[in-house]
């Protein structure tokens, strides 16, 4: 397989037929290059849109009370629907699809530390809020609210990076006391989450917030995640059942969609995934078509090559060369050309996608919203595509060469 004479002859043939070699290699490189660019573009679009969900759970639902829009069983319209512990207990016990649930009470307060001050959105939440809304605390940045904080109604707060920048500059805020509307709160953590822009926010125990902002009664909103809902139909049925249970609890018409506000991130996610599944199939269809075009190009060129060399094969056979040695030479040449140019196409495609990714990160890496991000492709897919083209190149050279070698030496030498 690695005889020096064979490789010398292969390089001599390639040098002698530069145009043919270039056309064969271009078909291979272009097919791989276009496939990688298409796949990278599809991945970039998917990653960009998915990043807009932030760190929030894609199966999260937020719910809040509004006003009824129609009368029901003697009750007038325009009634305020306020959520409370009964709603929390109903959803937690009656809706089997619900996984994590947290109540929320919020208020805008004036916070200060030493000489610095700012307005801040204080939100009272449950410890499980981290699982629902993508709140994370890095090592060395403290902790989140826990059950003991809830039980003892502690005046503790977890602030975001913006609060840290405004109040503490380069100082570590963990353990410090900040004032909020005249009350002292101990900073127990600094979180990284899905807050937008320069939003100034802090999380405090729900029980503390309810006592301070709602006189110990009522919720501002409910947040929960669901499980087992795989399709749009499952999600719609769950939402209908949820509205039905709440309507029975608060005595409003189940068809009154204005009575309860619901932001269903799972619905958005399922719709987005449906779109991207279509895009993925389209990209694969076009990419495979491009790859097939490259395979056909290689096949046509190899067919022409074998025809051009039929006379040469006859002379070799007349001089005593075995058909297997001639066939091996052709296949080695085919493998060499497709491998080299396939690698070139792969490197060019990956390099271009990485270059575009780098340029986009430099130009808009700090933007909150994006529709295109990290347009790269898996190296396994790229190598797999190259391998397919190599195998196709081998087969494209094997069958016409095998047919040509069956011709007798005399007939082969007469071929034009």
RODRENMI-92133 format. One record per residue (C-alpha): residue number from 1; residue in one letter; x, y, z. Coordinates in pm, whole numbers, plus 50000, padded with zeros to 5 digits. Example, Ala and Ser with C-alpha at 12.3 -4.5 7.8 and 13.67 -1.06 7.14 Angstrom:
// RODRENMI-92133
   i aa    xx    yy    zz
   1  A 51230 49550 50780
   2  S 51367 49894 50714
END
This chain:
// RODRENMI-92133
   i aa    xx    yy    zz
   1  X 50000 50000 50000
   2  X 50287 50239 50073
   3  X 50536 50134 49806
   4  X 50746 50432 49699
   5  X 50709 50339 49331
   6  X 50331 50356 49350
   7  X 50335 50701 49514
   8  X 50593 50828 49266
   9  X 50365 50722 48984
  10  X 50060 50876 49152
  11  X 50234 51213 49188
  12  X 50356 51191 48831
  13  X 49998 51126 48709
  14  X 49863 51416 48919
  15  X 50133 51651 48784
  16  X 50064 51540 48429
  17  X 49685 51595 48466
  18  X 49664 51916 48666
  19  X 49325 52027 48535
  20  X 49163 51689 48594
  21  X 49306 51675 48945
  22  X 49188 52028 49020
  23  X 48834 51957 48899
  24  X 48814 51640 49105
  25  X 48949 51813 49413
  26  X 48729 52119 49366
  27  X 48415 51900 49356
  28  X 48517 51739 49682
  29  X 48627 52058 49860
  30  X 48324 52258 49749
  31  X 48080 51989 49861
  32  X 48235 51970 50208
  33  X 48272 52348 50234
  34  X 47907 52420 50150
  35  X 47780 52145 50380
  36  X 47973 52286 50676
  37  X 47862 52643 50602
  38  X 47496 52537 50580
  39  X 47514 52336 50903
  40  X 47702 52613 51083
  41  X 47444 52871 50972
  42  X 47159 52652 51095
  43  X 47333 52601 51429
  44  X 47403 52973 51458
  45  X 47038 53060 51406
  46  X 46926 52797 51657
  47  X 47182 52903 51919
  48  X 47098 53270 51875
  49  X 46726 53229 51926
  50  X 46771 52978 52209
  51  X 47002 53220 52391
  52  X 46713 53465 52411
  53  X 46541 53228 52653
  54  X 46829 53312 52885
  55  X 46894 53084 53181
  56  X 46525 53056 53258
  57  X 46370 52711 53249
  58  X 46211 52667 52907
  59  X 45925 52477 53075
  60  X 45849 52768 53309
  61  X 45510 52936 53349
  62  X 45432 53267 53519
  63  X 45080 53350 53635
  64  X 44924 53661 53789
  65  X 44576 53792 53869
  66  X 44395 54047 53650
  67  X 44033 54164 53603
  68  X 43742 53955 53481
  69  X 43597 54058 53146
  70  X 43253 53892 53172
  71  X 42990 53838 53444
  72  X 42954 53491 53596
  73  X 42689 53339 53827
  74  X 42571 53675 53954
  75  X 42922 53821 53988
  76  X 42981 54136 53781
  77  X 43264 54180 53537
  78  X 43576 54388 53608
  79  X 43638 54205 53936
  80  X 43996 54193 54060
  81  X 44137 53842 54086
  82  X 44408 53824 54350
  83  X 44625 53520 54397
  84  X 44692 53382 54744
  85  X 44792 53068 54932
  86  X 44483 52880 54809
  87  X 44608 52915 54449
  88  X 44954 52797 54552
  89  X 44814 52490 54729
  90  X 44573 52408 54447
  91  X 44841 52415 54178
  92  X 45090 52221 54390
  93  X 44844 51948 54490
  94  X 44597 51925 54200
  95  X 44814 51983 53891
  96  X 45030 51671 53864
  97  X 45234 51823 53580
  98  X 45377 52096 53807
  99  X 45733 52028 53922
 100  X 45868 52336 54106
 101  X 45653 52626 54227
 102  X 45736 52962 54382
 103  X 45527 53262 54479
 104  X 45644 53618 54417
 105  X 45585 53952 54586
 106  X 45772 54258 54463
 107  X 45813 54624 54543
 108  X 46038 54908 54435
 109  X 46251 55029 54725
 110  X 46526 55281 54787
 111  X 46851 55104 54873
 112  X 47171 55256 55003
 113  X 47515 55163 55131
 114  X 47737 55429 55288
 115  X 47730 55717 55036
 116  X 47579 55527 54743
 117  X 47207 55480 54677
 118  X 46971 55368 54403
 119  X 46618 55246 54334
 120  X 46588 54867 54336
 121  X 46326 54606 54258
 122  X 46299 54382 54566
 123  X 46134 54048 54492
 124  X 46028 53801 54756
 125  X 46069 53443 54629
 126  X 46100 53082 54743
 127  X 46438 52902 54743
 128  X 46324 52697 54440
 129  X 46314 53018 54236
 130  X 46666 52935 54115
 131  X 46531 52628 53931
 132  X 46255 52825 53760
 133  X 46414 53151 53653
 134  X 46778 53067 53592
 135  X 46938 53231 53895
 136  X 47288 53105 53971
 137  X 47554 53203 54223
 138  X 47920 53144 54146
 139  X 48164 53006 54398
 140  X 48280 53272 54638
 141  X 47973 53489 54577
 142  X 47769 53369 54874
 143  X 47443 53170 54859
 144  X 47077 53199 54769
 145  X 46778 53215 55002
 146  X 46711 52892 55195
 147  X 46426 52740 55397
 148  X 46556 52876 55727
 149  X 46551 53230 55586
 150  X 46189 53168 55488
 151  X 46086 53020 55822
 152  X 46247 53291 56033
 153  X 46150 53576 55795
 154  X 46509 53694 55789
 155  X 46601 54029 55642
 156  X 46856 53897 55397
 157  X 46898 53980 55030
 158  X 47065 53831 54722
 159  X 47163 54111 54485
 160  X 47249 54107 54116
 161  X 47572 54227 53956
 162  X 47425 54569 53879
 163  X 47351 54639 54249
 164  X 47706 54533 54333
 165  X 47847 54776 54074
 166  X 47630 55065 54191
 167  X 47665 55028 54568
 168  X 47990 54844 54630
 169  X 48214 54919 54330
 170  X 48507 54676 54372
 171  X 48421 54580 54731
 172  X 48289 54232 54817
 173  X 47926 54288 54926
 174  X 47867 53949 55091
 175  X 47806 54001 55464
 176  X 47749 54376 55432
 177  X 47428 54551 55542
 178  X 47234 54763 55296
 179  X 46939 54986 55385
 180  X 46608 54942 55200
 181  X 46334 55193 55287
 182  X 46494 55236 55628
 183  X 46533 54865 55705
 184  X 46865 54684 55715
 185  X 46916 54378 55493
 186  X 47222 54156 55504
 187  X 47368 54069 55164
 188  X 47409 53690 55151
 189  X 47490 53646 54782
 190  X 47548 53798 54438
 191  X 47367 53620 54159
 192  X 47401 53590 53786
 193  X 47069 53558 53611
 194  X 46854 53659 53318
 195  X 46790 54022 53417
 196  X 46770 54258 53124
 197  X 47001 54552 53066
 198  X 47080 54762 53374
 199  X 46795 54622 53585
 200  X 46867 54667 53956
 201  X 46719 54377 54149
 202  X 46745 54191 54476
 203  X 46580 53871 54601
 204  X 46458 53841 54961
 205  X 46269 53557 55136
 206  X 45907 53543 55024
 207  X 45774 53539 55380
 208  X 45970 53856 55461
 209  X 45847 54032 55147
 210  X 45486 53927 55204
 211  X 45495 54067 55555
 212  X 45653 54396 55442
 213  X 45475 54458 55113
 214  X 45141 54270 55136
 215  X 45058 54289 55508
 216  X 45109 53915 55533
 217  X 44847 53824 55269
 218  X 44832 53759 54896
 219  X 45079 53706 54615
 220  X 45196 53917 54327
 221  X 45246 53621 54094
 222  X 45313 53250 54083
 223  X 45605 53087 53899
 224  X 45632 52715 53830
 225  X 45781 52458 53597
 226  X 45594 52171 53435
 227  X 45699 51822 53328
 228  X 45572 51565 53080
 229  X 45434 51815 52827
 230  X 45601 51719 52501
 231  X 45368 51868 52239
 232  X 45175 52185 52175
 233  X 44850 51994 52229
 234  X 44965 51870 52573
 235  X 45060 52222 52670
 236  X 44728 52371 52557
 237  X 44532 52104 52746
 238  X 44730 52174 53064
 239  X 44662 52547 53036
 240  X 44290 52484 52982
 241  X 44275 52261 53290
 242  X 44468 52519 53491
 243  X 44224 52796 53398
 244  X 43931 52566 53477
 245  X 44062 52492 53829
 246  X 44135 52858 53899
 247  X 43795 52963 53762
 248  X 43624 52725 54004
 249  X 43833 52861 54292
 250  X 43776 53231 54217
 251  X 43429 53198 54063
 252  X 43485 53336 53715
 253  X 43400 53201 53371
 254  X 43660 52941 53255
 255  X 43643 53099 52908
 256  X 43744 53438 53049
 257  X 44113 53447 52950
 258  X 44154 53802 53082
 259  X 44087 53703 53442
 260  X 44425 53535 53483
 261  X 44742 53640 53304
 262  X 44965 53351 53196
 263  X 45309 53370 53035
 264  X 45381 53020 52912
 265  X 45747 52991 52814
 266  X 45696 52626 52722
 267  X 45452 52731 52450
 268  X 45711 52971 52307
 269  X 45976 52701 52331
 270  X 45766 52435 52157
 271  X 45680 52677 51876
 272  X 46046 52769 51839
 273  X 46153 52405 51833
 274  X 45891 52330 51569
 275  X 46034 52604 51348
 276  X 46390 52486 51401
 277  X 46306 52125 51330
 278  X 46180 52242 50992
 279  X 46494 52451 50939
 280  X 46714 52156 51039
 281  X 46548 51926 50788
 282  X 46575 52193 50518
 283  X 46945 52249 50591
 284  X 47010 51875 50591
 285  X 46823 51837 50262
 286  X 47021 52115 50096
 287  X 47346 51999 50255
 288  X 47299 51640 50146
 289  X 47207 51766 49799
 290  X 47533 51961 49789
 291  X 47725 51655 49905
 292  X 47554 51439 49641
 293  X 47646 51698 49377
 294  X 48009 51667 49488
 295  X 47987 51288 49473
 296  X 47841 51301 49122
 297  X 48115 51541 49018
 298  X 48382 51307 49149
 299  X 48213 51010 48982
 300  X 48194 51182 48644
 301  X 48555 51292 48654
 302  X 48675 50946 48761
 303  X 48472 50790 48481
 304  X 48639 51021 48230
 305  X 48977 50950 48386
 306  X 48937 50576 48348
 307  X 48829 50613 47986
 308  X 49130 50834 47912
 309  X 49364 50576 48068
 310  X 49214 50264 47907
 311  X 49498 50250 47654
 312  X 49749 50292 47934
 313  X 49587 50000 48119
 314  X 49622 49785 47806
 315  X 49993 49862 47777
 316  X 50046 49784 48147
 317  X 49867 49452 48112
 318  X 50069 49369 47799
 319  X 50388 49436 47998
 320  X 50278 49191 48267
 321  X 50110 49415 48524
 322  X 49838 49240 48723
 323  X 49484 49390 48705
 324  X 49478 49409 49087
 325  X 49794 49625 49094
 326  X 49645 49865 48836
 327  X 49317 49882 49028
 328  X 49503 49949 49354
 329  X 49693 50234 49190
 330  X 49370 50397 49073
 331  X 49203 50361 49412
 332  X 49508 50500 49593
 333  X 49504 50803 49366
 334  X 49130 50852 49423
 335  X 49165 50822 49802
 336  X 49460 51060 49807
 337  X 49286 51332 49605
 338  X 48951 51313 49788
 339  X 49123 51304 50129
 340  X 49345 51605 50066
 341  X 49078 51821 49906
 342  X 48814 51700 50150
 343  X 49036 51812 50434
 344  X 49095 52147 50262
 345  X 48718 52200 50222
 346  X 48658 52105 50584
 347  X 48926 52341 50715
 348  X 48798 52627 50498
 349  X 48439 52575 50616
 350  X 48531 52551 50984
 351  X 48771 52847 50956
 352  X 48505 53067 50794
 353  X 48240 52973 51051
 354  X 48482 53039 51340
 355  X 48584 53369 51183
 356  X 48222 53480 51153
 357  X 48161 53371 51511
 358  X 48462 53569 51634
 359  X 48356 53880 51442
 360  X 48001 53861 51578
 361  X 48124 53820 51935
 362  X 48350 54123 51896
 363  X 48079 54333 51733
 364  X 47776 54239 51940
 365  X 47877 54009 52221
 366  X 47723 54238 52484
 367  X 47382 54270 52323
 368  X 47091 54133 52522
 369  X 46901 53998 52222
 370  X 47043 53818 51922
 371  X 46915 53589 51648
 372  X 47254 53449 51544
 373  X 47517 53310 51778
 374  X 47806 53062 51772
 375  X 47769 52950 51406
 376  X 47989 52643 51434
 377  X 47954 52277 51340
 378  X 48057 51957 51515
 379  X 48395 51821 51403
 380  X 48238 51471 51400
 381  X 47989 51579 51134
 382  X 48263 51743 50928
 383  X 48486 51435 50944
 384  X 48188 51213 50864
 385  X 48111 51415 50551
 386  X 48476 51389 50439
 387  X 48470 51014 50497
 388  X 48153 50981 50287
 389  X 48317 51166 50000
 390  X 48632 50953 50026
 391  X 48428 50633 50013
 392  X 48227 50777 49722
 393  X 48548 50867 49544
 394  X 48677 50513 49590
 395  X 48357 50362 49453
 396  X 48352 50616 49169
 397  X 48696 50501 49063
 398  X 48651 50132 49139
 399  X 48357 50035 48918
 400  X 48466 50198 48589
 401  X 48827 50084 48647
 402  X 48715 49728 48715
 403  X 48510 49729 48397
 404  X 48799 49871 48194
 405  X 49041 49611 48330
 406  X 48820 49329 48206
 407  X 48898 49436 47851
 408  X 49182 49242 47689
 409  X 49519 49411 47648
 410  X 49481 49427 47266
 411  X 49135 49589 47283
 412  X 49251 49831 47551
 413  X 49550 49946 47343
 414  X 49319 50012 47048
 415  X 49095 50236 47258
 416  X 49098 50608 47179
END
